Amino acid sequence: SGVQFRFCPSCAAELALVTVAEDGGDKQRLRCTVCGFTHWNNPTPVLAAVIECVDRDGAVLLARNAAWPGRFFGLVTGFMEAGESPEAGLRREIAEETA
């Protein structure tokens, strides 16, 4: 089952289950109420989707981050949540990126 985190690796305070609004909605995670550390408890796989827009003659939908310089665009991507299937993760990421 892996390591169970009980204390913050940054400040040693006890971690607590805290619900915070994230990109995909409210998410309960172990968080430090002292320094704000979040234990993400998810694997590192990322998801990427090539989305063909059939209503636009097969053009590919690209995402843009306001923090990126110039006219940079990329595929719809994101981190897969623990216990999430790749298909569910892609549906979630597409919904988040196109909202």
Distance bins in CASP14 RR format, pairs under 12 A and 6 or more apart:
PFRMAT RR
TARGET T0000
AUTHOR 0000-0000-0000
RMODE 2
METHOD distances of the structure
MODEL  1
1 41 0 0 0 0 0 1 0 0 0 0 0
2 41 0 0 0 0 0 1 0 0 0 0 0
2 43 0 0 0 0 0 1 0 0 0 0 0
2 82 0 0 0 0 0 1 0 0 0 0 0
3 9 0 0 0 0 0 1 0 0 0 0 0
3 30 0 0 0 0 0 1 0 0 0 0 0
3 39 0 0 0 0 0 1 0 0 0 0 0
3 41 0 0 0 0 0 1 0 0 0 0 0
4 15 0 0 0 0 1 0 0 0 0 0 0
4 30 0 0 0 0 1 0 0 0 0 0 0
4 39 0 0 0 0 0 1 0 0 0 0 0
4 41 0 0 0 0 1 0 0 0 0 0 0
5 12 0 0 0 0 0 1 0 0 0 0 0
5 13 0 0 0 0 0 1 0 0 0 0 0
5 14 0 0 0 0 0 1 0 0 0 0 0
5 15 1 0 1 0 0 0 0 0 0 0 0
5 16 0 0 0 0 0 1 0 0 0 0 0
5 17 0 0 0 0 0 1 0 0 0 0 0
5 29 0 0 0 0 0 1 0 0 0 0 0
5 30 1 0 1 0 0 0 0 0 0 0 0
5 31 0 0 0 0 0 1 0 0 0 0 0
5 32 0 0 0 0 0 1 0 0 0 0 0
5 37 0 0 0 0 1 0 0 0 0 0 0
5 38 0 0 0 0 0 1 0 0 0 0 0
5 39 1 0 1 0 0 0 0 0 0 0 0
5 40 0 0 0 0 0 1 0 0 0 0 0
5 41 1 0 0 1 0 0 0 0 0 0 0
6 12 0 0 0 0 0 1 0 0 0 0 0
6 13 0 0 0 0 0 1 0 0 0 0 0
6 14 1 0 0 1 0 0 0 0 0 0 0
6 15 1 0 0 1 0 0 0 0 0 0 0
6 16 0 0 0 0 0 1 0 0 0 0 0
6 17 0 0 0 0 0 1 0 0 0 0 0
6 30 0 0 0 0 1 0 0 0 0 0 0
6 32 0 0 0 0 0 1 0 0 0 0 0
6 39 0 0 0 0 1 0 0 0 0 0 0
7 13 1 0 0 1 0 0 0 0 0 0 0
7 14 1 0 1 0 0 0 0 0 0 0 0
7 15 1 0 0 1 0 0 0 0 0 0 0
7 16 0 0 0 0 0 1 0 0 0 0 0
7 30 0 0 0 0 1 0 0 0 0 0 0
7 32 0 0 0 0 1 0 0 0 0 0 0
7 34 0 0 0 0 0 1 0 0 0 0 0
7 35 0 0 0 0 0 1 0 0 0 0 0
7 37 0 0 0 0 1 0 0 0 0 0 0
7 39 0 0 0 0 0 1 0 0 0 0 0
8 14 1 0 0 1 0 0 0 0 0 0 0
8 15 1 0 1 0 0 0 0 0 0 0 0
8 16 0 0 0 0 1 0 0 0 0 0 0
8 30 0 0 0 0 1 0 0 0 0 0 0
8 31 0 0 0 0 1 0 0 0 0 0 0
8 32 1 1 0 0 0 0 0 0 0 0 0
8 33 0 0 0 0 1 0 0 0 0 0 0
8 34 1 0 0 1 0 0 0 0 0 0 0
8 35 1 0 0 1 0 0 0 0 0 0 0
8 36 0 0 0 0 1 0 0 0 0 0 0
8 37 1 0 1 0 0 0 0 0 0 0 0
8 38 0 0 0 0 1 0 0 0 0 0 0
8 39 0 0 0 0 1 0 0 0 0 0 0
9 15 0 0 0 0 1 0 0 0 0 0 0
9 30 0 0 0 0 0 1 0 0 0 0 0
9 32 0 0 0 0 1 0 0 0 0 0 0
9 35 0 0 0 0 0 1 0 0 0 0 0
9 36 0 0 0 0 0 1 0 0 0 0 0
9 37 1 0 0 1 0 0 0 0 0 0 0
9 38 0 0 0 0 0 1 0 0 0 0 0
9 39 0 0 0 0 1 0 0 0 0 0 0
10 31 0 0 0 0 0 1 0 0 0 0 0
10 32 1 0 0 1 0 0 0 0 0 0 0
10 34 0 0 0 0 1 0 0 0 0 0 0
10 35 1 0 1 0 0 0 0 0 0 0 0
10 36 0 0 0 0 1 0 0 0 0 0 0
10 37 1 0 1 0 0 0 0 0 0 0 0
10 38 0 0 0 0 0 1 0 0 0 0 0
10 39 0 0 0 0 0 1 0 0 0 0 0
11 31 0 0 0 0 0 1 0 0 0 0 0
11 32 1 0 0 1 0 0 0 0 0 0 0
11 33 0 0 0 0 0 1 0 0 0 0 0
11 34 1 0 1 0 0 0 0 0 0 0 0
11 35 1 0 1 0 0 0 0 0 0 0 0
11 36 0 0 0 0 1 0 0 0 0 0 0
11 37 1 0 0 1 0 0 0 0 0 0 0
12 32 0 0 0 0 1 0 0 0 0 0 0
12 34 0 0 0 0 1 0 0 0 0 0 0
12 35 0 0 0 0 1 0 0 0 0 0 0
12 37 0 0 0 0 0 1 0 0 0 0 0
13 30 0 0 0 0 0 1 0 0 0 0 0
13 31 0 0 0 0 0 1 0 0 0 0 0
13 32 1 0 1 0 0 0 0 0 0 0 0
13 33 1 0 0 1 0 0 0 0 0 0 0
13 34 1 0 1 0 0 0 0 0 0 0 0
13 35 1 0 0 1 0 0 0 0 0 0 0
13 36 0 0 0 0 1 0 0 0 0 0 0
13 37 0 0 0 0 1 0 0 0 0 0 0
14 30 0 0 0 0 1 0 0 0 0 0 0
14 31 0 0 0 0 0 1 0 0 0 0 0
14 32 0 0 0 0 1 0 0 0 0 0 0
14 33 0 0 0 0 1 0 0 0 0 0 0
14 34 0 0 0 0 1 0 0 0 0 0 0
14 35 0 0 0 0 0 1 0 0 0 0 0
14 37 0 0 0 0 0 1 0 0 0 0 0
14 39 0 0 0 0 0 1 0 0 0 0 0
15 29 0 0 0 0 1 0 0 0 0 0 0
15 30 1 0 1 0 0 0 0 0 0 0 0
15 31 1 0 0 1 0 0 0 0 0 0 0
15 32 1 0 1 0 0 0 0 0 0 0 0
15 33 0 0 0 0 1 0 0 0 0 0 0
15 34 0 0 0 0 1 0 0 0 0 0 0
15 35 0 0 0 0 0 1 0 0 0 0 0
15 36 0 0 0 0 1 0 0 0 0 0 0
15 37 1 0 0 1 0 0 0 0 0 0 0
15 38 0 0 0 0 1 0 0 0 0 0 0
15 39 1 0 0 1 0 0 0 0 0 0 0
15 41 0 0 0 0 0 1 0 0 0 0 0
16 28 0 0 0 0 0 1 0 0 0 0 0
16 29 0 0 0 0 1 0 0 0 0 0 0
16 30 1 0 0 1 0 0 0 0 0 0 0
16 31 1 0 0 1 0 0 0 0 0 0 0
16 32 1 0 0 1 0 0 0 0 0 0 0
16 33 1 0 1 0 0 0 0 0 0 0 0
16 34 0 0 0 0 1 0 0 0 0 0 0
16 36 0 0 0 0 0 1 0 0 0 0 0
16 37 0 0 0 0 0 1 0 0 0 0 0
16 38 0 0 0 0 0 1 0 0 0 0 0
16 39 0 0 0 0 0 1 0 0 0 0 0
17 27 0 0 0 0 0 1 0 0 0 0 0
17 28 1 0 1 0 0 0 0 0 0 0 0
17 29 1 0 0 1 0 0 0 0 0 0 0
17 30 1 0 0 1 0 0 0 0 0 0 0
17 31 1 0 0 1 0 0 0 0 0 0 0
17 32 0 0 0 0 0 1 0 0 0 0 0
17 33 0 0 0 0 0 1 0 0 0 0 0
17 38 0 0 0 0 0 1 0 0 0 0 0
17 39 0 0 0 0 0 1 0 0 0 0 0
17 41 0 0 0 0 0 1 0 0 0 0 0
18 26 0 0 0 0 0 1 0 0 0 0 0
18 27 0 0 0 0 1 0 0 0 0 0 0
18 28 1 0 0 1 0 0 0 0 0 0 0
18 29 1 0 0 1 0 0 0 0 0 0 0
18 30 1 0 0 1 0 0 0 0 0 0 0
18 31 1 0 1 0 0 0 0 0 0 0 0
18 32 0 0 0 0 1 0 0 0 0 0 0
18 33 1 0 0 1 0 0 0 0 0 0 0
18 34 0 0 0 0 0 1 0 0 0 0 0
18 36 0 0 0 0 1 0 0 0 0 0 0
18 37 0 0 0 0 0 1 0 0 0 0 0
18 38 0 0 0 0 1 0 0 0 0 0 0
18 39 0 0 0 0 0 1 0 0 0 0 0
19 25 0 0 0 0 1 0 0 0 0 0 0
19 26 1 0 1 0 0 0 0 0 0 0 0
19 27 1 0 0 1 0 0 0 0 0 0 0
19 28 1 0 1 0 0 0 0 0 0 0 0
19 29 0 0 0 0 1 0 0 0 0 0 0
19 30 0 0 0 0 0 1 0 0 0 0 0
19 31 0 0 0 0 1 0 0 0 0 0 0
19 38 0 0 0 0 0 1 0 0 0 0 0
20 26 1 0 0 1 0 0 0 0 0 0 0
20 27 1 0 0 1 0 0 0 0 0 0 0
20 28 0 0 0 0 1 0 0 0 0 0 0
20 29 1 0 0 1 0 0 0 0 0 0 0
20 30 0 0 0 0 0 1 0 0 0 0 0
20 31 1 0 0 1 0 0 0 0 0 0 0
20 33 0 0 0 0 0 1 0 0 0 0 0
20 36 0 0 0 0 1 0 0 0 0 0 0
20 38 1 0 0 1 0 0 0 0 0 0 0
20 40 0 0 0 0 0 1 0 0 0 0 0
21 27 1 0 0 1 0 0 0 0 0 0 0
21 28 0 0 0 0 0 1 0 0 0 0 0
21 29 0 0 0 0 0 1 0 0 0 0 0
22 28 0 0 0 0 0 1 0 0 0 0 0
22 29 0 0 0 0 1 0 0 0 0 0 0
22 31 0 0 0 0 0 1 0 0 0 0 0
22 38 0 0 0 0 1 0 0 0 0 0 0
22 40 0 0 0 0 0 1 0 0 0 0 0
22 42 0 0 0 0 0 1 0 0 0 0 0
22 79 0 0 0 0 0 1 0 0 0 0 0
22 81 0 0 0 0 1 0 0 0 0 0 0
22 92 0 0 0 0 0 1 0 0 0 0 0
22 96 0 0 0 0 1 0 0 0 0 0 0
23 78 0 0 0 0 1 0 0 0 0 0 0
23 79 0 0 0 0 0 1 0 0 0 0 0
23 81 0 0 0 0 0 1 0 0 0 0 0
23 89 0 0 0 0 0 1 0 0 0 0 0
23 92 0 0 0 0 1 0 0 0 0 0 0
23 93 0 0 0 0 1 0 0 0 0 0 0
23 95 0 0 0 0 1 0 0 0 0 0 0
23 96 1 0 1 0 0 0 0 0 0 0 0
23 97 0 0 0 0 1 0 0 0 0 0 0
23 99 0 0 0 0 1 0 0 0 0 0 0
24 78 0 0 0 0 0 1 0 0 0 0 0
24 79 0 0 0 0 0 1 0 0 0 0 0
24 81 0 0 0 0 1 0 0 0 0 0 0
24 84 0 0 0 0 0 1 0 0 0 0 0
24 88 0 0 0 0 0 1 0 0 0 0 0
24 89 0 0 0 0 0 1 0 0 0 0 0
24 91 0 0 0 0 0 1 0 0 0 0 0
24 92 1 0 0 1 0 0 0 0 0 0 0
24 93 0 0 0 0 1 0 0 0 0 0 0
24 94 0 0 0 0 0 1 0 0 0 0 0
24 95 1 0 0 1 0 0 0 0 0 0 0
24 96 1 0 1 0 0 0 0 0 0 0 0
24 97 0 0 0 0 0 1 0 0 0 0 0
24 99 0 0 0 0 1 0 0 0 0 0 0
25 81 0 0 0 0 0 1 0 0 0 0 0
25 92 0 0 0 0 1 0 0 0 0 0 0
25 95 0 0 0 0 0 1 0 0 0 0 0
25 96 0 0 0 0 1 0 0 0 0 0 0
25 99 0 0 0 0 0 1 0 0 0 0 0
27 38 0 0 0 0 1 0 0 0 0 0 0
27 39 0 0 0 0 0 1 0 0 0 0 0
27 40 0 0 0 0 1 0 0 0 0 0 0
27 41 0 0 0 0 0 1 0 0 0 0 0
27 42 0 0 0 0 0 1 0 0 0 0 0
27 79 0 0 0 0 0 1 0 0 0 0 0
27 81 0 0 0 0 1 0 0 0 0 0 0
27 82 0 0 0 0 0 1 0 0 0 0 0
27 84 0 0 0 0 0 1 0 0 0 0 0
27 92 0 0 0 0 0 1 0 0 0 0 0
28 38 0 0 0 0 0 1 0 0 0 0 0
28 39 0 0 0 0 0 1 0 0 0 0 0
28 41 0 0 0 0 0 1 0 0 0 0 0
28 81 0 0 0 0 0 1 0 0 0 0 0
28 82 0 0 0 0 0 1 0 0 0 0 0
29 36 0 0 0 0 0 1 0 0 0 0 0
29 37 0 0 0 0 0 1 0 0 0 0 0
29 38 1 0 1 0 0 0 0 0 0 0 0
29 39 1 0 0 1 0 0 0 0 0 0 0
29 40 1 0 0 1 0 0 0 0 0 0 0
29 41 1 0 0 1 0 0 0 0 0 0 0
29 42 0 0 0 0 1 0 0 0 0 0 0
29 81 0 0 0 0 0 1 0 0 0 0 0
29 82 0 0 0 0 1 0 0 0 0 0 0
30 36 0 0 0 0 0 1 0 0 0 0 0
30 37 0 0 0 0 1 0 0 0 0 0 0
30 38 1 0 0 1 0 0 0 0 0 0 0
30 39 1 0 1 0 0 0 0 0 0 0 0
30 40 0 0 0 0 1 0 0 0 0 0 0
30 41 1 0 0 1 0 0 0 0 0 0 0
30 42 0 0 0 0 0 1 0 0 0 0 0
30 82 0 0 0 0 0 1 0 0 0 0 0
31 37 1 0 0 1 0 0 0 0 0 0 0
31 38 1 0 1 0 0 0 0 0 0 0 0
31 39 1 0 0 1 0 0 0 0 0 0 0
31 40 0 0 0 0 0 1 0 0 0 0 0
31 41 0 0 0 0 0 1 0 0 0 0 0
32 38 1 0 0 1 0 0 0 0 0 0 0
32 39 0 0 0 0 1 0 0 0 0 0 0
39 82 0 0 0 0 0 1 0 0 0 0 0
40 79 0 0 0 0 1 0 0 0 0 0 0
40 80 0 0 0 0 0 1 0 0 0 0 0
40 81 0 0 0 0 1 0 0 0 0 0 0
40 82 0 0 0 0 1 0 0 0 0 0 0
41 79 0 0 0 0 0 1 0 0 0 0 0
41 81 0 0 0 0 1 0 0 0 0 0 0
41 82 1 0 1 0 0 0 0 0 0 0 0
41 83 0 0 0 0 1 0 0 0 0 0 0
41 84 0 0 0 0 0 1 0 0 0 0 0
42 78 0 0 0 0 0 1 0 0 0 0 0
42 79 1 0 0 1 0 0 0 0 0 0 0
42 80 1 0 0 1 0 0 0 0 0 0 0
42 81 1 0 1 0 0 0 0 0 0 0 0
42 82 1 0 1 0 0 0 0 0 0 0 0
42 83 0 0 0 0 1 0 0 0 0 0 0
42 84 0 0 0 0 1 0 0 0 0 0 0
42 89 0 0 0 0 0 1 0 0 0 0 0
43 79 0 0 0 0 1 0 0 0 0 0 0
43 80 1 0 0 1 0 0 0 0 0 0 0
43 81 0 0 0 0 1 0 0 0 0 0 0
43 82 1 0 0 1 0 0 0 0 0 0 0
43 83 0 0 0 0 1 0 0 0 0 0 0
43 84 0 0 0 0 1 0 0 0 0 0 0
43 86 0 0 0 0 0 1 0 0 0 0 0
44 78 0 0 0 0 0 1 0 0 0 0 0
44 79 1 0 0 1 0 0 0 0 0 0 0
44 80 0 0 0 0 1 0 0 0 0 0 0
44 81 0 0 0 0 0 1 0 0 0 0 0
44 82 0 0 0 0 0 1 0 0 0 0 0
45 77 0 0 0 0 0 1 0 0 0 0 0
45 78 0 0 0 0 1 0 0 0 0 0 0
45 79 1 0 0 1 0 0 0 0 0 0 0
45 80 1 0 1 0 0 0 0 0 0 0 0
45 81 0 0 0 0 1 0 0 0 0 0 0
45 82 0 0 0 0 0 1 0 0 0 0 0
45 83 0 0 0 0 0 1 0 0 0 0 0
45 84 0 0 0 0 1 0 0 0 0 0 0
45 85 0 0 0 0 0 1 0 0 0 0 0
45 86 0 0 0 0 1 0 0 0 0 0 0
45 89 0 0 0 0 0 1 0 0 0 0 0
45 90 0 0 0 0 0 1 0 0 0 0 0
46 75 0 0 0 0 0 1 0 0 0 0 0
46 76 0 0 0 0 0 1 0 0 0 0 0
46 77 1 0 1 0 0 0 0 0 0 0 0
46 78 1 0 1 0 0 0 0 0 0 0 0
46 79 1 0 1 0 0 0 0 0 0 0 0
46 80 1 0 0 1 0 0 0 0 0 0 0
46 81 0 0 0 0 0 1 0 0 0 0 0
46 86 0 0 0 0 0 1 0 0 0 0 0
46 89 0 0 0 0 0 1 0 0 0 0 0
46 90 0 0 0 0 0 1 0 0 0 0 0
46 93 0 0 0 0 1 0 0 0 0 0 0
47 75 0 0 0 0 1 0 0 0 0 0 0
47 76 0 0 0 0 1 0 0 0 0 0 0
47 77 1 0 0 1 0 0 0 0 0 0 0
47 78 1 0 1 0 0 0 0 0 0 0 0
47 79 1 0 0 1 0 0 0 0 0 0 0
47 80 1 0 1 0 0 0 0 0 0 0 0
47 81 0 0 0 0 1 0 0 0 0 0 0
47 84 0 0 0 0 1 0 0 0 0 0 0
47 85 0 0 0 0 0 1 0 0 0 0 0
47 86 1 0 0 1 0 0 0 0 0 0 0
47 87 0 0 0 0 1 0 0 0 0 0 0
47 88 0 0 0 0 1 0 0 0 0 0 0
47 89 1 0 1 0 0 0 0 0 0 0 0
47 90 1 0 1 0 0 0 0 0 0 0 0
47 91 0 0 0 0 1 0 0 0 0 0 0
47 92 0 0 0 0 1 0 0 0 0 0 0
47 93 1 0 1 0 0 0 0 0 0 0 0
47 94 0 0 0 0 1 0 0 0 0 0 0
47 96 0 0 0 0 0 1 0 0 0 0 0
47 97 0 0 0 0 0 1 0 0 0 0 0
48 62 0 0 0 0 0 1 0 0 0 0 0
48 63 0 0 0 0 0 1 0 0 0 0 0
48 74 0 0 0 0 1 0 0 0 0 0 0
48 75 1 0 1 0 0 0 0 0 0 0 0
48 76 1 0 0 1 0 0 0 0 0 0 0
48 77 1 0 1 0 0 0 0 0 0 0 0
48 78 1 0 0 1 0 0 0 0 0 0 0
48 79 0 0 0 0 0 1 0 0 0 0 0
48 80 0 0 0 0 0 1 0 0 0 0 0
48 86 0 0 0 0 0 1 0 0 0 0 0
48 89 0 0 0 0 0 1 0 0 0 0 0
48 90 0 0 0 0 1 0 0 0 0 0 0
48 93 0 0 0 0 1 0 0 0 0 0 0
48 94 0 0 0 0 0 1 0 0 0 0 0
48 97 0 0 0 0 0 1 0 0 0 0 0
49 60 0 0 0 0 1 0 0 0 0 0 0
49 61 0 0 0 0 1 0 0 0 0 0 0
49 62 0 0 0 0 0 1 0 0 0 0 0
49 63 0 0 0 0 1 0 0 0 0 0 0
49 74 0 0 0 0 0 1 0 0 0 0 0
49 75 1 0 0 1 0 0 0 0 0 0 0
49 76 1 0 1 0 0 0 0 0 0 0 0
49 77 1 0 0 1 0 0 0 0 0 0 0
49 78 0 0 0 0 1 0 0 0 0 0 0
49 86 0 0 0 0 1 0 0 0 0 0 0
49 87 0 0 0 0 0 1 0 0 0 0 0
49 89 0 0 0 0 1 0 0 0 0 0 0
49 90 1 0 1 0 0 0 0 0 0 0 0
49 91 0 0 0 0 1 0 0 0 0 0 0
49 92 0 0 0 0 0 1 0 0 0 0 0
49 93 1 0 0 1 0 0 0 0 0 0 0
49 94 1 0 0 1 0 0 0 0 0 0 0
49 95 0 0 0 0 0 1 0 0 0 0 0
49 96 0 0 0 0 0 1 0 0 0 0 0
49 97 0 0 0 0 1 0 0 0 0 0 0
49 98 0 0 0 0 0 1 0 0 0 0 0
50 58 0 0 0 0 0 1 0 0 0 0 0
50 59 0 0 0 0 0 1 0 0 0 0 0
50 60 1 0 0 1 0 0 0 0 0 0 0
50 61 0 0 0 0 1 0 0 0 0 0 0
50 62 0 0 0 0 1 0 0 0 0 0 0
50 63 0 0 0 0 0 1 0 0 0 0 0
50 74 0 0 0 0 0 1 0 0 0 0 0
50 75 1 0 0 1 0 0 0 0 0 0 0
50 76 0 0 0 0 1 0 0 0 0 0 0
50 77 0 0 0 0 0 1 0 0 0 0 0
50 90 0 0 0 0 0 1 0 0 0 0 0
50 94 0 0 0 0 0 1 0 0 0 0 0
51 58 0 0 0 0 1 0 0 0 0 0 0
51 59 0 0 0 0 1 0 0 0 0 0 0
51 60 1 0 0 1 0 0 0 0 0 0 0
51 61 1 0 1 0 0 0 0 0 0 0 0
51 62 0 0 0 0 1 0 0 0 0 0 0
51 63 0 0 0 0 1 0 0 0 0 0 0
51 74 0 0 0 0 0 1 0 0 0 0 0
51 75 0 0 0 0 1 0 0 0 0 0 0
51 76 1 0 0 1 0 0 0 0 0 0 0
51 77 0 0 0 0 0 1 0 0 0 0 0
51 90 0 0 0 0 1 0 0 0 0 0 0
51 91 0 0 0 0 0 1 0 0 0 0 0
51 93 0 0 0 0 0 1 0 0 0 0 0
51 94 1 0 0 1 0 0 0 0 0 0 0
51 95 0 0 0 0 0 1 0 0 0 0 0
51 97 0 0 0 0 1 0 0 0 0 0 0
51 98 0 0 0 0 1 0 0 0 0 0 0
52 58 1 0 1 0 0 0 0 0 0 0 0
52 59 1 0 0 1 0 0 0 0 0 0 0
52 60 1 0 0 1 0 0 0 0 0 0 0
52 61 1 0 0 1 0 0 0 0 0 0 0
52 62 0 0 0 0 0 1 0 0 0 0 0
52 75 0 0 0 0 0 1 0 0 0 0 0
53 59 1 0 1 0 0 0 0 0 0 0 0
53 60 1 0 0 1 0 0 0 0 0 0 0
53 61 1 0 1 0 0 0 0 0 0 0 0
53 62 0 0 0 0 0 1 0 0 0 0 0
53 98 0 0 0 0 0 1 0 0 0 0 0
54 60 0 0 0 0 0 1 0 0 0 0 0
54 61 0 0 0 0 0 1 0 0 0 0 0
55 61 0 0 0 0 0 1 0 0 0 0 0
56 62 0 0 0 0 0 1 0 0 0 0 0
60 73 0 0 0 0 1 0 0 0 0 0 0
60 74 0 0 0 0 1 0 0 0 0 0 0
60 75 0 0 0 0 1 0 0 0 0 0 0
60 76 0 0 0 0 1 0 0 0 0 0 0
61 73 0 0 0 0 1 0 0 0 0 0 0
61 74 0 0 0 0 1 0 0 0 0 0 0
61 75 0 0 0 0 1 0 0 0 0 0 0
61 76 1 0 0 1 0 0 0 0 0 0 0
61 93 0 0 0 0 0 1 0 0 0 0 0
61 94 0 0 0 0 1 0 0 0 0 0 0
61 97 0 0 0 0 1 0 0 0 0 0 0
61 98 1 0 0 1 0 0 0 0 0 0 0
62 68 0 0 0 0 0 1 0 0 0 0 0
62 71 0 0 0 0 0 1 0 0 0 0 0
62 72 0 0 0 0 1 0 0 0 0 0 0
62 73 1 1 0 0 0 0 0 0 0 0 0
62 74 1 0 1 0 0 0 0 0 0 0 0
62 75 1 0 0 1 0 0 0 0 0 0 0
62 76 1 0 0 1 0 0 0 0 0 0 0
62 77 0 0 0 0 0 1 0 0 0 0 0
62 97 0 0 0 0 1 0 0 0 0 0 0
62 98 0 0 0 0 0 1 0 0 0 0 0
63 72 0 0 0 0 1 0 0 0 0 0 0
63 73 1 0 0 1 0 0 0 0 0 0 0
63 74 1 0 1 0 0 0 0 0 0 0 0
63 75 1 0 0 1 0 0 0 0 0 0 0
63 76 1 0 1 0 0 0 0 0 0 0 0
63 77 1 0 0 1 0 0 0 0 0 0 0
63 78 0 0 0 0 1 0 0 0 0 0 0
63 93 0 0 0 0 1 0 0 0 0 0 0
63 94 0 0 0 0 1 0 0 0 0 0 0
63 96 0 0 0 0 1 0 0 0 0 0 0
63 97 1 0 1 0 0 0 0 0 0 0 0
63 98 0 0 0 0 1 0 0 0 0 0 0
63 99 0 0 0 0 0 1 0 0 0 0 0
64 70 0 0 0 0 1 0 0 0 0 0 0
64 71 0 0 0 0 1 0 0 0 0 0 0
64 72 1 0 0 1 0 0 0 0 0 0 0
64 73 1 0 1 0 0 0 0 0 0 0 0
64 74 1 0 0 1 0 0 0 0 0 0 0
64 75 0 0 0 0 0 1 0 0 0 0 0
64 76 0 0 0 0 0 1 0 0 0 0 0
64 97 0 0 0 0 1 0 0 0 0 0 0
64 98 0 0 0 0 0 1 0 0 0 0 0
65 71 0 0 0 0 0 1 0 0 0 0 0
65 72 1 0 0 1 0 0 0 0 0 0 0
65 73 0 0 0 0 1 0 0 0 0 0 0
65 74 0 0 0 0 1 0 0 0 0 0 0
65 75 0 0 0 0 0 1 0 0 0 0 0
65 76 0 0 0 0 0 1 0 0 0 0 0
65 77 0 0 0 0 0 1 0 0 0 0 0
65 78 0 0 0 0 0 1 0 0 0 0 0
65 97 0 0 0 0 1 0 0 0 0 0 0
66 72 0 0 0 0 0 1 0 0 0 0 0
68 74 0 0 0 0 1 0 0 0 0 0 0
73 97 0 0 0 0 0 1 0 0 0 0 0
74 97 0 0 0 0 1 0 0 0 0 0 0
75 90 0 0 0 0 0 1 0 0 0 0 0
75 93 0 0 0 0 1 0 0 0 0 0 0
75 94 0 0 0 0 0 1 0 0 0 0 0
75 97 0 0 0 0 1 0 0 0 0 0 0
76 89 0 0 0 0 0 1 0 0 0 0 0
76 90 1 0 0 1 0 0 0 0 0 0 0
76 91 0 0 0 0 0 1 0 0 0 0 0
76 92 0 0 0 0 0 1 0 0 0 0 0
76 93 1 0 1 0 0 0 0 0 0 0 0
76 94 1 0 1 0 0 0 0 0 0 0 0
76 95 0 0 0 0 1 0 0 0 0 0 0
76 96 0 0 0 0 1 0 0 0 0 0 0
76 97 1 0 1 0 0 0 0 0 0 0 0
76 98 1 0 0 1 0 0 0 0 0 0 0
76 99 0 0 0 0 0 1 0 0 0 0 0
77 89 0 0 0 0 0 1 0 0 0 0 0
77 90 0 0 0 0 1 0 0 0 0 0 0
77 92 0 0 0 0 0 1 0 0 0 0 0
77 93 1 0 0 1 0 0 0 0 0 0 0
77 94 0 0 0 0 0 1 0 0 0 0 0
77 96 0 0 0 0 0 1 0 0 0 0 0
77 97 0 0 0 0 1 0 0 0 0 0 0
78 84 0 0 0 0 0 1 0 0 0 0 0
78 86 0 0 0 0 0 1 0 0 0 0 0
78 89 0 0 0 0 1 0 0 0 0 0 0
78 90 0 0 0 0 1 0 0 0 0 0 0
78 92 0 0 0 0 1 0 0 0 0 0 0
78 93 1 0 1 0 0 0 0 0 0 0 0
78 94 0 0 0 0 0 1 0 0 0 0 0
78 95 0 0 0 0 0 1 0 0 0 0 0
78 96 0 0 0 0 1 0 0 0 0 0 0
78 97 0 0 0 0 1 0 0 0 0 0 0
79 86 0 0 0 0 0 1 0 0 0 0 0
79 89 0 0 0 0 1 0 0 0 0 0 0
79 90 0 0 0 0 0 1 0 0 0 0 0
79 92 0 0 0 0 0 1 0 0 0 0 0
79 93 0 0 0 0 1 0 0 0 0 0 0
79 96 0 0 0 0 0 1 0 0 0 0 0
80 86 1 0 0 1 0 0 0 0 0 0 0
80 87 0 0 0 0 0 1 0 0 0 0 0
80 88 0 0 0 0 1 0 0 0 0 0 0
80 89 1 0 1 0 0 0 0 0 0 0 0
80 90 0 0 0 0 1 0 0 0 0 0 0
80 91 0 0 0 0 0 1 0 0 0 0 0
80 92 0 0 0 0 1 0 0 0 0 0 0
80 93 0 0 0 0 1 0 0 0 0 0 0
81 88 0 0 0 0 1 0 0 0 0 0 0
81 89 1 0 0 1 0 0 0 0 0 0 0
81 90 0 0 0 0 0 1 0 0 0 0 0
81 91 0 0 0 0 0 1 0 0 0 0 0
81 92 1 0 0 1 0 0 0 0 0 0 0
81 93 0 0 0 0 0 1 0 0 0 0 0
81 96 0 0 0 0 0 1 0 0 0 0 0
82 88 0 0 0 0 0 1 0 0 0 0 0
82 89 0 0 0 0 0 1 0 0 0 0 0
83 89 0 0 0 0 1 0 0 0 0 0 0
84 90 0 0 0 0 1 0 0 0 0 0 0
84 91 0 0 0 0 1 0 0 0 0 0 0
84 92 1 0 0 1 0 0 0 0 0 0 0
84 93 0 0 0 0 0 1 0 0 0 0 0
85 91 0 0 0 0 1 0 0 0 0 0 0
85 92 0 0 0 0 0 1 0 0 0 0 0
86 92 0 0 0 0 0 1 0 0 0 0 0
86 93 0 0 0 0 0 1 0 0 0 0 0
87 93 0 0 0 0 0 1 0 0 0 0 0
87 94 0 0 0 0 0 1 0 0 0 0 0
88 94 0 0 0 0 0 1 0 0 0 0 0
88 95 0 0 0 0 0 1 0 0 0 0 0
89 95 0 0 0 0 1 0 0 0 0 0 0
89 96 0 0 0 0 1 0 0 0 0 0 0
89 97 0 0 0 0 0 1 0 0 0 0 0
90 96 0 0 0 0 0 1 0 0 0 0 0
90 97 0 0 0 0 0 1 0 0 0 0 0
90 98 0 0 0 0 0 1 0 0 0 0 0
91 97 0 0 0 0 0 1 0 0 0 0 0
91 98 0 0 0 0 0 1 0 0 0 0 0
92 98 0 0 0 0 0 1 0 0 0 0 0
92 99 0 0 0 0 0 1 0 0 0 0 0
93 99 0 0 0 0 0 1 0 0 0 0 0
END
